[in-house]
Amino acid sequence: VFHTGKPNSPEIGDERVTFSITRPDQVSVMGVQTGKTFTEYKTKSGKTKLLLYQGSLTAAQMVEGEEHKAKILRWILRGAGVLAMFIGFNLILSPLSAFADVIPLFGSLLGMAGSLISLLLATGISFVVIAVSWITFRPLLGIPLLILGCGCIVMIVMKLVKGGKQRNLAMPPPPPPMV
């Protein structure tokens, strides 16, 4: 470890550099050999790859490891998209519960209903988007997911239409015009 200044009472501008030793070990490299070193491999799509794994692995095992990493990243991004849509829909619907907070119980109930609607909308739209991208390559997964996503959206629309009709039925008819 290398320090500038006083290690026990560091100040702005002080530096600390730590060195470590990497012992020799077996590694697997996937790239292009150029002389005594390795450089990045350029794929047909234009991406560059230079892979380094610890241990002695076959090319198939290294490719499988990269596919596993990509699969995890895709699911993380899908989950983040659902979460972002849920937060967005919840923010759109939150003024309704704020208006209903005049009576505390109504505000809480409307807030929970808004969160449920936000969750159903976010899930339904996400399922539809994911299903549309899967239909070509994985129709056995894409088609049921599309049906499930459309079902969520249809359920919300039917509840909203049904609720609107009940409100219209509960309203008294307008008074006759005065002449």
C-alpha positions as CSV (number, residue, x, y, z in Angstrom):
1,V,0.0,0.0,0.0
2,F,1.3,3.5,-0.9
3,H,0.0,6.6,0.8
4,T,0.5,10.3,0.3
5,G,-0.3,12.5,3.3
6,K,-1.2,11.1,6.7
7,P,-2.9,7.6,6.4
8,N,-4.6,8.0,9.8
9,S,-6.1,11.4,9.0
10,P,-6.6,11.7,5.2
11,E,-7.3,15.1,3.6
12,I,-8.6,16.1,0.2
13,G,-5.9,15.4,-2.3
14,D,-4.3,12.5,-0.5
15,E,-3.9,9.3,-2.4
16,R,-3.8,5.7,-1.5
17,V,-2.7,3.1,-3.9
18,T,-3.0,-0.7,-3.2
19,F,-1.1,-3.3,-5.1
20,S,-1.9,-7.0,-5.2
21,I,-0.3,-10.0,-6.7
22,T,-2.2,-12.4,-9.1
23,R,-0.6,-15.8,-8.9
24,P,-0.3,-17.8,-12.1
25,D,-3.4,-19.9,-12.8
26,Q,-5.0,-21.7,-15.7
27,V,-7.3,-19.5,-17.7
28,S,-9.4,-19.9,-20.9
29,V,-9.3,-17.1,-23.4
30,M,-11.5,-16.6,-26.4
31,G,-10.4,-14.0,-28.9
32,V,-8.0,-13.6,-31.8
33,Q,-4.3,-14.5,-31.3
34,T,-2.1,-11.8,-32.6
35,G,1.6,-12.7,-32.2
36,K,2.1,-13.5,-28.5
37,T,-1.1,-11.8,-27.3
38,F,-4.8,-11.8,-27.8
39,T,-7.0,-9.2,-29.3
40,E,-10.7,-8.7,-29.6
41,Y,-12.7,-10.8,-32.0
42,K,-15.1,-8.8,-34.2
43,T,-18.5,-10.6,-34.7
44,K,-20.6,-10.4,-37.9
45,S,-22.9,-8.0,-36.1
46,G,-20.0,-5.6,-35.4
47,K,-19.6,-6.3,-31.7
48,T,-16.2,-7.1,-30.3
49,K,-15.5,-9.9,-27.8
50,L,-12.5,-10.9,-25.7
51,L,-13.5,-13.4,-23.1
52,L,-11.4,-14.5,-20.1
53,Y,-12.6,-17.3,-17.7
54,Q,-10.7,-18.8,-14.9
55,G,-9.9,-22.5,-15.3
56,S,-9.7,-24.8,-18.3
57,L,-12.9,-24.5,-20.3
58,T,-14.0,-25.6,-23.8
59,A,-15.2,-23.0,-26.3
60,A,-18.8,-24.4,-25.9
61,Q,-18.6,-23.9,-22.1
62,M,-17.4,-20.3,-22.6
63,V,-20.2,-19.6,-25.0
64,E,-22.7,-21.2,-22.6
65,G,-21.4,-18.9,-19.8
66,E,-21.9,-15.8,-22.0
67,E,-25.4,-16.9,-23.0
68,H,-26.2,-17.4,-19.3
69,K,-25.0,-13.9,-18.5
70,A,-27.1,-12.5,-21.4
71,K,-30.2,-14.3,-20.2
72,I,-29.8,-13.0,-16.7
73,L,-29.3,-9.4,-18.0
74,R,-32.5,-9.7,-20.2
75,W,-34.6,-10.8,-17.2
76,I,-33.2,-8.0,-15.1
77,L,-34.0,-5.5,-17.8
78,R,-37.5,-6.9,-18.3
79,G,-38.1,-6.6,-14.5
80,A,-36.8,-3.1,-14.5
81,G,-39.2,-2.2,-17.4
82,V,-42.2,-3.6,-15.5
83,L,-41.1,-1.7,-12.3
84,A,-40.7,1.5,-14.3
85,M,-44.1,1.2,-15.9
86,F,-45.7,0.4,-12.5
87,I,-44.1,3.4,-10.9
88,G,-45.2,5.6,-13.9
89,F,-48.8,4.4,-13.8
90,N,-48.9,4.8,-10.1
91,L,-47.6,8.4,-10.4
92,I,-50.3,9.1,-12.9
93,L,-53.1,7.7,-10.7
94,S,-51.8,9.1,-7.4
95,P,-53.6,12.5,-7.7
96,L,-56.9,10.6,-7.4
97,S,-56.0,9.2,-4.0
98,A,-54.7,12.7,-3.0
99,F,-58.1,14.2,-3.8
100,A,-59.9,11.5,-2.0
101,D,-57.7,12.0,1.1
102,V,-60.3,14.5,2.4
103,I,-61.8,11.4,3.9
104,P,-58.8,9.3,5.0
105,L,-60.3,5.8,4.5
106,F,-61.3,6.7,0.9
107,G,-57.9,8.0,0.1
108,S,-56.2,4.8,1.3
109,L,-58.7,2.6,-0.6
110,L,-58.4,4.6,-3.8
111,G,-54.6,4.5,-3.4
112,M,-54.6,0.7,-3.1
113,A,-57.0,0.4,-6.1
114,G,-54.7,2.7,-8.1
115,S,-51.7,0.5,-7.2
116,L,-53.6,-2.6,-8.3
117,I,-54.6,-1.0,-11.6
118,S,-51.0,0.2,-12.1
119,L,-49.7,-3.3,-11.5
120,L,-52.2,-4.9,-13.9
121,L,-51.5,-2.3,-16.6
122,A,-47.7,-2.6,-16.2
123,T,-47.9,-6.4,-16.2
124,G,-50.3,-6.6,-19.1
125,I,-48.4,-4.2,-21.3
126,S,-45.1,-5.8,-20.5
127,F,-46.5,-9.3,-21.3
128,V,-47.8,-8.0,-24.6
129,V,-44.4,-6.4,-25.5
130,I,-42.4,-9.5,-24.5
131,A,-44.9,-11.8,-26.3
132,V,-44.7,-9.9,-29.5
133,S,-41.0,-10.2,-29.5
134,W,-41.2,-13.9,-28.7
135,I,-43.9,-15.0,-31.2
136,T,-41.4,-15.4,-34.0
137,F,-38.8,-17.4,-32.1
138,R,-40.8,-19.0,-29.3
139,P,-44.4,-19.2,-30.4
140,L,-45.3,-21.8,-27.6
141,L,-44.3,-19.1,-25.0
142,G,-45.2,-16.0,-26.9
143,I,-48.8,-16.8,-27.8
144,P,-50.0,-17.7,-24.2
145,L,-48.1,-14.7,-22.9
146,L,-49.8,-12.5,-25.4
147,I,-53.2,-13.9,-24.4
148,L,-52.4,-13.4,-20.7
149,G,-51.2,-9.8,-21.3
150,C,-54.3,-8.9,-23.4
151,G,-56.5,-10.5,-20.7
152,C,-55.0,-8.2,-18.1
153,I,-55.7,-5.1,-20.2
154,V,-59.2,-6.3,-21.2
155,M,-60.0,-7.0,-17.5
156,I,-59.1,-3.4,-16.6
157,V,-61.1,-1.9,-19.4
158,M,-64.1,-4.0,-18.5
159,K,-63.9,-3.0,-14.9
160,L,-63.6,0.7,-15.9
161,V,-66.6,0.5,-18.3
162,K,-68.7,-1.4,-15.8
163,G,-67.9,1.1,-13.1
164,G,-68.8,4.0,-15.5
165,K,-72.2,2.4,-16.3
166,Q,-72.9,1.9,-12.6
167,R,-72.2,5.6,-11.9
168,N,-74.5,6.7,-14.8
169,L,-77.3,4.5,-13.5
170,A,-76.9,5.9,-10.0
171,M,-77.3,9.5,-11.2
172,P,-80.8,10.9,-11.3
173,P,-82.3,11.9,-14.6
174,P,-81.9,15.6,-15.5
175,P,-84.8,17.8,-14.7
176,P,-87.2,18.7,-17.6
177,P,-86.3,22.0,-19.4
178,M,-88.3,25.0,-18.1
179,V,-90.2,26.9,-20.7
